[in-house]
């Protein structure tokens, strides 16, 4: 596995020309793309920057809004093949998105069918370019509180969706926040048929002094800063299954966005290094 910088996840809208040299300086091996921003740069220039700073193009977020009405989904899908081609040219083969864990309109079955159909359509396009799609389950109970219908919020449920999509290139985005909040353990890593089923990994910590049922998804902490999340166990699970993909910090710490970009990267790099396992 390798350390990856995702500027958007630390509160900075920094393109590759700004983020690449800073990522290299602070020990990151990969860079995470915001495709709608970063694909404006010609592929040739992107590849030159990556080569210059010795960085891997780690992956990108799915640039398709599939959760809303059909017209929005269709409009975004028109661009997906172009983005997928760009990603593949740059050496990317990982794409991720998250699943909202509840609904007031759709029953579990209706929601499942919608996700299977729409994400299946996206996955088939990505597969043409040898790109895997990682799906993230959201574990905190507060995200489901007050909603009429619960939806996918555990690893088992997400694995069921991956298999139902059935394209062979759909796996899991493993996020230590959601893994921990959903009550998953080291043993759950054995549920993956092989390493390819984990498309990406996110790390962070949770605020101290807040009961699990009251934790708010967008209020987090730097990796290892509070010791609330079981990040050591999480890393052991990734190591045990032989995960070789990107690991990026997604701390949602407001102060990071107020810092100078390089200062924020330095802070995040230091936090990652403190929790990074030996012989990773």
N, C-alpha and C positions, 0 to 999 in steps of 0.2 A: 504494500500500500504506500501511497505517497501524498505528501502535504500539498494541498492545492489552495490557491488564493481565489476567493470569489468576492470582488470589490463590492458588488451590490449587497451582499450579506453582511457587510460591516458598515453600511450606510454611505457608500461612495459610488457615484455614477462615473467611474473611471474607465475610459477606453483602453485598449491594448497598448497603445503607444505610451500611455502614462503608467499603467499597471505592470507591464512586463519588466522594466528595469527594476522597479521596487520589489516585485515578487522575487526576482533573482537575488537581489541584495539581501533579503531576509530569509533566504533558505527554502523557498517554495520551489517545488519541481513542476507543478502544473498550474494552469490558469483556467478558471471557469468563465465561460462566455455568456453574455447577454446577447443572444443572436440578433434581436431586433436593433440593437445598437452596433454590435461589433461586425456584423456582416456588411455594413456600409463600407468597410475597408476592403479593397480588392484582395482576393485570395493570395495573390503573389506577395503583396506587402505583409499580409498577416503571417504567411509562412516564413518570410524573411525575419520578421520580429521574433517569432518563436525560435527560429534557429539561432539568431544572434544571442538570445539570452538563455538558450538551452532549456526551454520550457515545453511541456506537453500541453496540447490542446485537450483539456480533460473532459469537457462535455458542455452541455447547455440545457436550459430549461425549455420545456415544450412550449413553443410560441403559438399555442392554439387555445382559445377559450371554449372548452367543450362543456362547460357547466350551465351555460345559458341557452337561449332560444336557438333553434336550428339555423336561422339566418346568420347569427354571429359565428357559430361553429363553421358553417360552410365558407364564409368569407375568410376566416383564418386558415382553413384547410387549403385554400388556393395557393397560399405562400409556402406551405410546409415542404413541398418537394424541393423548391429552390433553396430553402434553408438547409435541408438535409444534404443536398449536393454540396453546398458550401462547407458544411461541417465535415463531410467525408474528405473533401479536398484538403482540409486543414489537419486531418488525422484524428478527428473525433469519432468515437463510436459509442457514446453514452448520452442519453437524454433523460430528463426527469420531470415529474409533475407530482402534485399532491391530490389526495381525495378528501373532499369535505365529508366529515363523519356523521352528518345528520341532515334531515330535510323536513320542511313543513308541508311540502307538496307531494313528494314521491315516497311510496312505500319502499321497503328494503328491496323487494323483487323488481319493482319498476326502476329504481335507481341502479340496481345491479345490471339490468338489461341495457340501460342507457349507456353506462360506462363500458360495458362489454362491446357494444356496437361502435361507439364513437372512438374509444381508445384503440379498439381493434383496427379501425380504419386508419388511424394515425400510425399504429405499429406496423401495418403492412407497407406503408410508404417508407418508414424508417428502415425497415428490413431490407428494402431494395438497395440501401446504401450502407448495409452492415452496421446499423446503429441499434443498440438495445434501448428499451424504454423502461425506466425505473419508476415504480409507483410507491408513493409514501402514504402510510396510514398515520392518522393523527390520533394520539392516545389520550390526551387530557380529558377527564370526565366533563369539565366545564364547557367544552366545545359541543357537547351533546345535550347539556341541561336545557330544559324548556322547549326542546324541539319535539315535534309530533312523531317523527320516525327516525330511529337510529339507523346508521349505515356503517360501513366498514371502518373499524378502528383498532383491529388487532392484526397480528401477522398471519394467523390462520385464515382469516377472512380475506386478506389481500392475496395470499397464495391461491385461494380458490378463484379469485377474479383473474389472476394471471393465467391460470390453467384454462379458465373458461374462454379467455381471449384467444388462446391457442395458436398464436403466431410463432411461438418459439423464441421470440426475442424480447419478451416482457418479464421483468423481474422486480426487485424491491429496492427502493431507496431506504437504507437503514439509517435512521436518525436516533441518536442516543436519547434525546428528550422523549420522543414518542415511544421508543422501545421501552424505556423505563416507566413512563406514565401509563403504558398499557399493561404493565406488570409482566413483561417478557423477561426471560432469564438466559443465561449462557446456554442452557440445554436447547433453547429454541433455535439456535444456529444449526442444529442437526437436522432441522426440517428442510433445509435447502438441499436440493439434489446435488449441486456442485457450486463452485465459486462464481460461476457466470450469473447465478441468480441474484447476486447483490450487484447492483449497477453503480451505486454511489453510497458514500457514508458521510453523515453530518455529525459534528460534535459541538457541544456547548455545555453549560451548566444551568442550574435552576436557582432562583432566589431562595435564600434561607428563611426559615420561620413561617412558611406558607404551607398549609396542608395540601396534600396531593389533589384533592377534589376542588381546591380553590386556585390552583396554579393557572395562570393565564398564558396562553401559547406565545404571545408576542412580547412577553416580559421575561427575559432570560438573563444569562450571565456568561462571562468568559469561561472557556473550558477549564475545569479544575479550580475555579475561584471560590466555590462554596462547598464542594464535596457532596452535594445533594444527589446528583445523578451518579449511577454506577458505571462510570466511564471506564474504569479498569476492567471490569467484567465484560463490558461491551467490546473493548479492544481485544481481549482474550478470545472472545467468540469469533471476531474477524480473523485473527491470526490462526486460530484452530482450523478454520475452513479454508485457509490459504488465500484470503482476499488480497488482490494485487492492485485494486483500483484507487481512485482519488478519495481523499478524506479532506473535507473542508469545514471551517468553522462558520457557524450560523448563530452568533450569540444574541443578535437583536438588542445590542446595548446602545442606547441613544447617544451616550457620550462619544462613542467612536465616530459617529457621523459629524460631530462638531469639531473633531480634531483635524489637523492637517492629514492628508491621505497617508503620507509616509509614516507619520507618527502612529496612526491607527494600525497600519500594517505591522509596525514594530511591536505594538502592544499585543496584537493577535498572535503574531509569530511566537512571542515569548510565552504566551498562555498555552499554545499548542505544544511547544517544546517541553513544558512541564509535565504534560500528561502523556506524551508520545511514548509508546512502549519500546523497550529495548529489542533489537533484532526484528523490527517491524518490516 
